Amino acid sequence: MISGYSLDMKGSKHQTHFLAIWQRALGLETLADLEATTVALWAKQRGLVVLDVVERDVGIFQTTRAIVLTVEGGKACLPKISATDDLKWRDTRAKADHLARLWEKMEWFSPLWIPQGKYQALLKEAEHCSRERAIQLFDYHFSTVYTLAFQAVCIAQLLPCSRSLVGFVPLAREAYLAFYSGYQASSIAALIPVVEGALKRIIADSPDIPLPAQIDRVFERACARAARLHFDGMWVPCEYLGVDYLFGQDERVFAFETFKRWLKGSFFQNTDKYDGSTWLNRHLFAHGTSSDWQQSANFERLVVALATLGFIESWHDESNQISPFFPDMNQDSTLLWQQALFRGQMQMTLNLNEQKHFQSHGRLVPELPTDDGVMLRAAILSKDCIQDLVRPLRKAGWSVKVGEPDKQALYIIVVATSGAERLTVALLYSCGTDNELYRELARSANVILYRGAPYNQDQFAYDIDVHVGPVTGWQPPFAPGHKWLMRLFHR
């Protein structure tokens, strides 16, 4: 990652001397034999004014045992462990590699701004499942992390701080509002090119180099700064400054490197080599090879990826414009968030009206690339089931058990019992349901009902030998042993 032994560090003035001392240390049988008194002697032999020599742990996250030499005008860190063969380091690196493979499995990277406790359960669940299932788990767990409010802060508070992204903020705001107004595929399509545009702006001084090289250059500088901070700006042998050594030692380097791997191995991966399941790939999108990039979860991934890229830029440029600590919502992000909530409410009203209109024609609302209507249908079906079916059954003296809507939210099963008696009722979302489903339900249900008014019922519910009709027009029988209810009803 870093060529040379110093990168604007406190020991650059004495680099030649520090390098010579390090070469003598490498001549020892093992680096563990390196002693503070020996280092002090070698430094004095080279004419350096020694102010302090001490053996201590160095590093912010995982530490490295080292001799720290302080001389007039400089400071050096001389590790007492090998950069490749130390057992503790190898164990730490193996754990980091395993963790990185899990993030790669979910087509993501070690997230910034999120406490580890928020995703530890996800990592455990993702370890022993397929890639497709791991991505489903990611979408489930992170839906409560990358929330509407989180995205609003990214767009209104983080992106404007980035030199390369500030020009895209109006587009990101519009995409955010459009997404929660129902135009999800269009919103995702608007943000995919921004990732590449931002990268090109970060490396504005080298526009002609290939994209993979541009990515490497951005992350080299970001990781180099993390390395300097890890070793408190001291001179350190180059083999300890690279990603190979620090990948398991420094959480920032780990996050930067896994993000780089996501960019190169997933987002910008060549079409013929991409084998992921999110389909969030710039080439698939640009060349129209697949339309699966339109998955709605990809929008929040893009918003967070852009904010993360802005953070990387602040380390690349050393501008410190974006903090490693996620900010509290200010008025700008609060207003944007409220604006999205309002549009979402309006969209729900629109969806309900659309549902009623299509249902009056015995149809389901056609699917959109990012919205198959299942969630809305399930909510409506469950609500009407309780109101129009479960309540009348209970009033008629039945004990009622309600199932879950099926995978497509086309029907729900209700089982009513009274002593040894059992009544199974299937409630369809719409009268206009395929005859095959009517036949399948008739094998186990005593009654098949549907929401709304009849719509060409005979064209759909033919050859069915159980009662079929609208739920609001059906009177449930009184439960056996509850004749007093019948008498009460007829008074």
C-alpha positions as CSV (number, residue, x, y, z in Angstrom):
1,M,0.0,0.0,0.0
2,I,2.7,2.5,1.0
3,S,6.1,2.7,-0.7
4,G,8.9,3.9,1.5
5,Y,9.3,3.8,5.3
6,S,7.9,7.1,6.2
7,L,4.8,9.1,5.3
8,D,5.1,12.6,6.7
9,M,5.7,11.0,10.1
10,K,7.5,12.4,13.1
11,G,10.6,10.4,12.2
12,S,11.0,11.4,8.6
13,K,13.9,13.7,9.4
14,H,15.8,10.7,10.8
15,Q,14.5,8.1,8.4
16,T,18.0,6.9,7.4
17,H,19.0,6.4,11.0
18,F,15.8,4.7,12.0
19,L,16.0,2.4,9.0
20,A,19.6,1.4,9.9
21,I,18.5,0.6,13.5
22,W,15.7,-1.5,12.1
23,Q,18.0,-3.4,9.9
24,R,20.2,-4.3,12.9
25,A,17.1,-5.4,14.7
26,L,16.2,-7.7,11.9
27,G,19.6,-9.3,12.4
28,L,18.6,-10.6,15.8
29,E,17.6,-14.2,16.1
30,T,14.0,-13.0,16.7
31,L,12.5,-9.6,17.1
32,A,11.3,-10.6,20.5
33,D,14.9,-10.3,21.6
34,L,14.9,-6.5,20.8
35,E,15.5,-4.6,24.1
36,A,15.1,-0.9,24.9
37,T,18.7,-0.6,26.1
38,T,20.0,-2.1,22.9
39,V,18.0,0.4,20.8
40,A,19.2,3.3,22.9
41,L,22.8,2.1,22.4
42,W,22.4,1.8,18.6
43,A,20.8,5.2,18.4
44,K,23.6,6.9,20.3
45,Q,26.1,5.1,18.1
46,R,24.5,6.9,15.1
47,G,24.9,10.3,16.8
48,L,21.2,10.7,17.8
49,V,20.2,12.5,20.9
50,V,18.1,10.0,22.8
51,L,15.3,11.5,24.9
52,D,13.5,8.3,25.8
53,V,13.3,4.6,25.0
54,V,10.5,2.4,26.3
55,E,8.9,-0.9,25.5
56,R,5.1,-0.6,25.2
57,D,2.0,-1.6,23.2
58,V,1.3,0.6,20.2
59,G,-2.0,0.9,18.3
60,I,-5.6,2.1,18.7
61,F,-7.5,-1.1,18.2
62,Q,-5.3,-4.3,18.2
63,T,-1.9,-3.4,19.6
64,T,1.6,-4.2,18.6
65,R,4.4,-4.7,21.1
66,A,7.2,-2.4,20.2
67,I,10.2,-0.4,21.3
68,V,9.4,3.3,21.0
69,L,12.5,5.4,20.5
70,T,12.2,9.2,21.0
71,V,15.1,11.3,19.8
72,E,15.5,15.0,19.2
73,G,13.4,15.8,16.2
74,G,11.8,12.4,15.7
75,K,10.2,9.3,17.0
76,A,10.3,5.6,15.9
77,C,8.3,2.5,16.6
78,L,10.3,-0.7,16.3
79,P,7.9,-3.7,16.5
80,K,9.0,-6.7,18.5
81,I,6.8,-9.1,16.4
82,S,7.0,-10.3,12.8
83,A,4.7,-8.6,10.3
84,T,3.7,-12.0,9.0
85,D,4.6,-14.8,11.4
86,D,3.4,-13.7,14.8
87,L,0.9,-16.2,16.1
88,K,-1.4,-13.6,17.8
89,W,-1.3,-11.4,14.6
90,R,-2.1,-14.4,12.4
91,D,-5.1,-15.3,14.6
92,T,-6.4,-11.8,14.5
93,R,-5.9,-11.6,10.7
94,A,-7.7,-14.9,10.2
95,K,-10.7,-13.6,12.2
96,A,-10.7,-10.4,10.1
97,D,-10.5,-12.5,6.8
98,H,-13.5,-14.6,8.0
99,L,-15.5,-11.5,8.9
100,A,-14.7,-9.9,5.5
101,R,-15.9,-13.0,3.7
102,L,-19.2,-12.7,5.6
103,W,-19.7,-9.1,4.5
104,E,-18.8,-10.1,0.9
105,K,-21.4,-12.9,1.2
106,M,-24.0,-10.2,1.9
107,E,-22.5,-8.0,-0.9
108,W,-21.7,-5.2,1.6
109,F,-18.8,-3.9,3.7
110,S,-18.0,-3.3,7.4
111,P,-20.4,-0.4,8.1
112,L,-19.4,2.9,9.5
113,W,-21.5,4.8,12.1
114,I,-23.2,1.5,13.3
115,P,-22.4,-0.1,16.7
116,Q,-21.2,-3.7,16.3
117,G,-24.0,-4.9,18.6
118,K,-26.5,-3.8,15.9
119,Y,-25.2,-6.5,13.5
120,Q,-23.6,-9.2,15.5
121,A,-26.7,-11.4,15.4
122,L,-26.8,-10.9,11.6
123,L,-23.2,-12.1,11.2
124,K,-23.9,-15.2,13.2
125,E,-27.0,-16.0,11.2
126,A,-25.3,-15.4,7.9
127,E,-22.4,-17.7,8.6
128,H,-24.1,-21.0,7.9
129,C,-26.6,-20.1,5.1
130,S,-26.6,-19.6,1.4
131,R,-25.6,-16.3,-0.2
132,E,-29.2,-15.6,-1.2
133,R,-30.4,-16.2,2.4
134,A,-27.6,-14.1,3.8
135,I,-28.7,-11.1,1.7
136,Q,-32.3,-11.6,2.8
137,L,-31.1,-11.6,6.4
138,F,-29.1,-8.4,5.7
139,D,-32.2,-6.7,4.3
140,Y,-34.3,-7.7,7.3
141,H,-31.8,-6.7,10.0
142,F,-30.6,-3.5,8.4
143,S,-34.1,-2.3,7.6
144,T,-34.1,-1.2,11.3
145,V,-30.7,0.4,11.0
146,Y,-30.7,2.2,7.6
147,T,-34.1,3.7,8.4
148,L,-35.9,6.6,6.7
149,A,-34.3,9.0,9.3
150,F,-30.8,7.5,8.8
151,Q,-31.0,8.0,5.1
152,A,-32.2,11.6,5.6
153,V,-29.2,12.4,7.7
154,C,-26.9,10.9,5.1
155,I,-28.4,13.1,2.4
156,A,-29.0,16.3,4.2
157,Q,-26.0,16.4,6.6
158,L,-23.2,14.1,5.3
159,L,-23.3,14.4,1.5
160,P,-23.2,18.3,1.5
161,C,-19.9,18.0,3.5
162,S,-18.2,16.1,0.6
163,R,-16.4,18.0,-2.1
164,S,-17.2,15.3,-4.6
165,L,-20.8,14.8,-3.6
166,V,-22.2,18.2,-2.8
167,G,-23.2,18.8,-6.4
168,F,-25.3,15.6,-6.3
169,V,-27.2,16.6,-3.2
170,P,-30.3,18.0,-5.1
171,L,-30.5,14.8,-7.1
172,A,-30.1,12.6,-4.0
173,R,-32.9,14.6,-2.3
174,E,-35.2,14.1,-5.3
175,A,-34.4,10.4,-5.5
176,Y,-35.2,10.0,-1.8
177,L,-38.5,11.8,-2.0
178,A,-39.4,10.0,-5.2
179,F,-38.6,6.6,-3.7
180,Y,-41.0,7.2,-0.8
181,S,-43.6,8.5,-3.3
182,G,-43.6,5.1,-5.1
183,Y,-41.1,5.7,-7.9
184,Q,-38.6,3.3,-6.5
185,A,-36.9,1.9,-9.6
186,S,-36.4,5.5,-11.0
187,S,-34.8,6.5,-7.7
188,I,-32.3,3.6,-7.7
189,A,-31.5,4.3,-11.4
190,A,-30.8,8.0,-10.5
191,L,-28.2,7.2,-7.9
192,I,-26.2,4.3,-9.5
193,P,-24.2,6.7,-11.8
194,V,-23.5,9.0,-8.9
195,V,-21.1,6.5,-7.3
196,E,-18.8,6.6,-10.4
197,G,-19.2,10.3,-10.8
198,A,-18.1,10.9,-7.2
199,L,-15.1,8.7,-7.6
200,K,-14.0,10.6,-10.7
201,R,-14.3,13.9,-8.8
202,I,-12.2,12.6,-6.0
203,I,-9.4,11.7,-8.5
204,A,-9.9,14.8,-10.6
205,D,-6.2,15.2,-11.1
206,S,-5.9,11.8,-12.8
207,P,-9.0,11.4,-15.0
208,D,-7.3,9.2,-17.6
209,I,-6.3,6.3,-15.4
210,P,-8.5,3.2,-15.4
211,L,-11.3,3.0,-12.9
212,P,-9.8,0.1,-10.8
213,A,-6.6,2.1,-10.5
214,Q,-8.6,5.2,-9.5
215,I,-10.3,3.2,-6.7
216,D,-7.0,1.9,-5.5
217,R,-5.5,5.3,-5.4
218,V,-8.3,6.8,-3.4
219,F,-8.2,4.0,-0.8
220,E,-4.4,3.9,-0.6
221,R,-4.4,7.5,0.7
222,A,-7.3,6.9,3.1
223,C,-5.6,3.8,4.5
224,A,-2.2,5.5,4.7
225,R,-3.7,8.2,6.9
226,A,-5.3,5.5,9.1
227,A,-1.9,3.8,9.4
228,R,-0.3,7.1,10.5
229,L,-2.9,7.5,13.2
230,H,-2.7,3.9,14.3
231,F,1.0,4.4,15.0
232,D,0.6,7.9,16.4
233,G,2.5,9.4,13.5
234,M,5.8,7.7,14.4
235,W,8.2,6.3,11.9
236,V,7.4,2.6,11.4
237,P,8.9,0.0,9.0
238,C,6.8,-0.1,5.8
239,E,5.7,-3.7,6.2
240,Y,3.7,-2.7,9.3
241,L,2.0,0.2,7.5
242,G,0.3,-1.8,4.7
243,V,-3.2,-3.2,4.5
244,D,-1.8,-6.7,4.8
245,Y,-0.6,-6.1,8.4
246,L,-3.3,-3.6,9.5
247,F,-6.4,-5.4,8.1
248,G,-7.0,-7.2,11.3
249,Q,-5.3,-4.6,13.5
250,D,-7.2,-1.4,12.7
251,E,-11.0,-1.2,12.3
252,R,-10.8,1.8,10.0
253,V,-8.5,0.0,7.6
254,F,-10.8,-3.0,7.8
255,A,-13.8,-0.8,6.9
256,F,-12.0,1.0,4.1
257,E,-10.6,-2.2,2.6
258,T,-13.9,-4.1,2.7
259,F,-15.6,-1.0,1.1
260,K,-13.0,-1.1,-1.7
261,R,-13.6,-4.8,-2.2
262,W,-17.3,-4.2,-2.5
263,L,-16.7,-1.5,-5.1
264,K,-14.3,-3.5,-7.2
265,G,-15.8,-7.0,-6.6
266,S,-19.5,-6.2,-6.7
267,F,-20.6,-2.7,-7.8
268,F,-18.0,-2.3,-10.6
269,Q,-17.4,-5.9,-11.3
270,N,-17.4,-6.9,-15.0
271,T,-20.8,-8.3,-16.1
272,D,-19.4,-11.7,-17.0
273,K,-17.8,-12.1,-13.5
274,Y,-20.6,-10.7,-11.4
275,D,-22.2,-13.6,-9.4
276,G,-24.2,-11.7,-6.7
277,S,-27.8,-11.7,-5.7
278,T,-28.5,-8.0,-5.1
279,W,-27.7,-7.2,-8.8
280,L,-26.5,-3.8,-7.7
281,N,-23.9,-3.6,-10.4
282,R,-23.1,-0.6,-12.5
283,H,-22.5,-2.6,-15.7
284,L,-25.7,-4.7,-15.5
285,F,-27.6,-1.4,-15.1
286,A,-25.8,0.5,-17.8
287,H,-26.0,-2.2,-20.4
288,G,-29.5,-3.4,-19.6
289,T,-28.3,-6.9,-19.1
290,S,-30.6,-7.4,-16.2
291,S,-33.4,-5.5,-14.5
292,D,-32.9,-7.2,-11.1
293,W,-31.0,-4.1,-9.8
294,Q,-34.4,-2.6,-9.2
295,Q,-34.8,-4.4,-5.8
296,S,-36.1,-1.8,-3.4
297,A,-33.4,-2.6,-0.7
298,N,-30.8,-1.3,-3.2
299,F,-31.9,2.3,-2.6
300,E,-30.8,2.4,1.0
301,R,-27.6,0.6,0.1
302,L,-26.8,3.3,-2.5
303,V,-27.6,6.2,-0.1
304,V,-25.3,4.7,2.6
305,A,-22.6,3.8,0.0
306,L,-22.5,7.4,-1.2
307,A,-22.2,8.7,2.4
308,T,-19.4,6.2,3.1
309,L,-17.7,7.4,-0.1
310,G,-17.8,10.9,1.2
311,F,-16.2,9.8,4.4
312,I,-13.5,8.0,2.5
313,E,-12.9,11.2,0.5
314,S,-12.4,13.2,3.8
315,W,-9.7,10.8,4.7
316,H,-8.2,10.8,1.2
317,D,-8.1,14.6,1.2
318,E,-7.5,14.8,5.0
319,S,-10.3,17.4,5.1
320,N,-12.0,15.8,8.1
321,Q,-15.3,17.1,6.8
322,I,-17.3,14.0,7.7
323,S,-17.1,12.7,11.2
324,P,-16.7,9.0,12.2
325,F,-19.5,9.7,14.6
326,F,-23.0,9.7,13.2
327,P,-24.6,13.2,13.8
328,D,-27.9,13.8,15.5
329,M,-30.6,15.0,13.1
330,N,-30.6,18.8,12.5
331,Q,-33.5,20.8,11.1
332,D,-32.5,20.1,7.4
333,S,-32.6,16.3,7.8
334,T,-35.7,16.4,10.0
335,L,-37.6,18.4,7.4
336,L,-36.4,16.0,4.7
337,W,-37.5,13.0,6.8
338,Q,-40.9,14.6,7.5
339,Q,-41.3,15.4,3.8
340,A,-40.7,11.7,3.0
341,L,-43.2,10.6,5.6
342,F,-45.8,12.9,4.2
343,R,-45.2,11.6,0.7
344,G,-45.4,8.1,2.0
345,Q,-48.8,8.8,3.6
346,M,-50.1,10.3,0.4
347,Q,-48.8,7.3,-1.5
348,M,-50.6,4.9,0.9
349,T,-53.9,6.8,0.2
350,L,-53.2,6.5,-3.5
351,N,-52.4,2.8,-3.3
352,L,-55.6,2.1,-1.4
353,N,-57.7,3.9,-4.0
354,E,-55.8,2.0,-6.8
355,Q,-56.6,-1.3,-5.0
356,K,-60.3,-0.4,-4.7
357,H,-60.4,0.6,-8.4
358,F,-58.7,-2.6,-9.7
359,Q,-60.7,-4.8,-7.3
360,S,-64.0,-3.4,-8.7
361,H,-62.8,-5.0,-12.0
362,G,-61.8,-8.2,-10.3
363,R,-58.1,-7.6,-10.7
364,L,-55.0,-7.1,-8.7
365,V,-52.9,-3.9,-9.2
366,P,-50.2,-4.9,-11.7
367,E,-46.7,-5.4,-10.2
368,L,-44.0,-2.8,-10.4
369,P,-40.3,-3.7,-10.5
370,T,-39.8,-2.7,-6.9
371,D,-43.4,-3.2,-5.5
372,D,-45.4,-6.4,-6.1
373,G,-48.1,-5.1,-3.8
374,V,-47.8,-8.1,-1.4
375,M,-47.2,-6.0,1.8
376,L,-50.2,-3.7,1.1
377,R,-52.4,-6.7,0.2
378,A,-51.4,-8.6,3.4
379,A,-52.2,-5.6,5.6
380,I,-55.6,-5.1,3.9
381,L,-56.5,-8.8,3.9
382,S,-55.5,-9.1,7.6
383,K,-57.5,-6.0,8.6
384,D,-60.7,-7.1,6.7
385,C,-60.3,-10.7,8.0
386,I,-60.6,-9.5,11.6
387,Q,-63.4,-7.1,10.9
388,D,-65.6,-9.0,8.5
389,L,-64.9,-12.7,9.4
390,V,-63.3,-13.2,12.8
391,R,-65.6,-10.9,14.7
392,P,-68.9,-12.4,13.3
393,L,-67.5,-15.9,14.0
394,R,-66.8,-15.0,17.7
395,K,-70.2,-13.4,18.1
396,A,-71.6,-16.7,16.9
397,G,-69.8,-18.5,19.7
398,W,-66.8,-19.9,17.9
399,S,-63.2,-20.0,19.1
400,V,-61.2,-18.6,16.3
401,K,-57.6,-19.2,15.1
402,V,-56.3,-16.9,12.3
403,G,-53.5,-17.9,10.1
404,E,-51.0,-15.7,8.2
405,P,-51.7,-14.5,4.7
406,D,-50.0,-16.7,2.1
407,K,-46.8,-15.7,0.4
408,Q,-48.6,-13.6,-2.3
409,A,-51.3,-12.3,0.2
410,L,-54.0,-13.8,-2.0
411,Y,-55.8,-15.6,0.8
412,I,-55.9,-16.3,4.6
413,I,-57.2,-19.3,6.5
414,V,-59.4,-19.1,9.6
415,V,-60.2,-22.1,11.7
416,A,-63.2,-21.9,14.0
417,T,-63.8,-24.5,16.7
418,S,-66.4,-25.3,19.2
419,G,-65.9,-28.5,21.2
420,A,-65.4,-31.3,18.6
421,E,-66.8,-29.2,15.8
422,R,-64.4,-27.5,13.3
423,L,-65.2,-24.9,10.6
424,T,-62.5,-23.9,8.2
425,V,-63.0,-20.7,6.2
426,A,-60.7,-19.4,3.4
427,L,-60.9,-15.6,2.8
428,L,-59.6,-14.5,-0.6
429,Y,-58.3,-11.1,-1.3
430,S,-60.4,-10.8,-4.4
431,C,-63.2,-12.6,-6.2
432,G,-61.2,-12.6,-9.4
433,T,-58.8,-15.4,-8.3
434,D,-57.6,-18.2,-10.5
435,N,-59.9,-21.3,-10.4
436,E,-56.9,-23.5,-9.5
437,L,-56.6,-21.7,-6.2
438,Y,-60.4,-22.0,-5.6
439,R,-60.1,-25.8,-6.2
440,E,-57.0,-26.1,-3.9
441,L,-58.8,-24.3,-1.1
442,A,-62.0,-26.3,-1.5
443,R,-60.1,-29.4,-0.6
444,S,-59.7,-28.2,3.0
445,A,-62.1,-25.3,3.5
446,N,-65.8,-25.6,4.4
447,V,-66.4,-22.1,3.1
448,I,-64.6,-19.8,0.6
449,L,-65.3,-16.1,1.0
450,Y,-63.8,-13.1,-0.7
451,R,-63.4,-9.4,-0.1
452,G,-65.5,-6.9,-1.9
453,A,-68.5,-7.4,-4.2
454,P,-68.9,-10.4,-6.6
455,Y,-67.2,-9.9,-10.0
456,N,-68.0,-12.6,-12.6
457,Q,-67.9,-15.1,-9.8
458,D,-69.0,-18.0,-12.0
459,Q,-66.0,-17.4,-14.3
460,F,-63.6,-18.0,-11.5
461,A,-65.3,-20.2,-8.9
462,Y,-66.7,-22.9,-11.2
463,D,-66.9,-26.6,-10.2
464,I,-66.5,-25.8,-6.5
465,D,-68.7,-27.9,-4.1
466,V,-68.4,-25.6,-1.1
467,H,-70.1,-22.2,-0.4
468,V,-68.5,-19.3,-2.3
469,G,-69.5,-15.7,-1.8
470,P,-68.6,-12.2,-0.5
471,V,-67.5,-12.2,3.2
472,T,-69.8,-9.3,4.0
473,G,-72.8,-11.2,2.7
474,W,-72.1,-14.4,4.7
475,Q,-73.7,-15.1,8.1
476,P,-71.7,-17.6,10.1
477,P,-73.7,-20.5,11.7
478,F,-74.0,-20.5,15.4
479,A,-71.6,-22.7,17.2
480,P,-73.0,-26.0,18.5
481,G,-74.0,-25.9,22.1
482,H,-74.7,-22.2,22.0
483,K,-78.4,-22.3,21.3
484,W,-78.9,-19.5,23.8
485,L,-77.1,-17.2,21.3
486,M,-79.7,-18.1,18.7
487,R,-82.6,-17.3,21.1
488,L,-80.9,-14.1,22.0
489,F,-80.4,-13.2,18.4
490,H,-84.1,-13.8,17.5
491,R,-85.5,-11.8,20.4
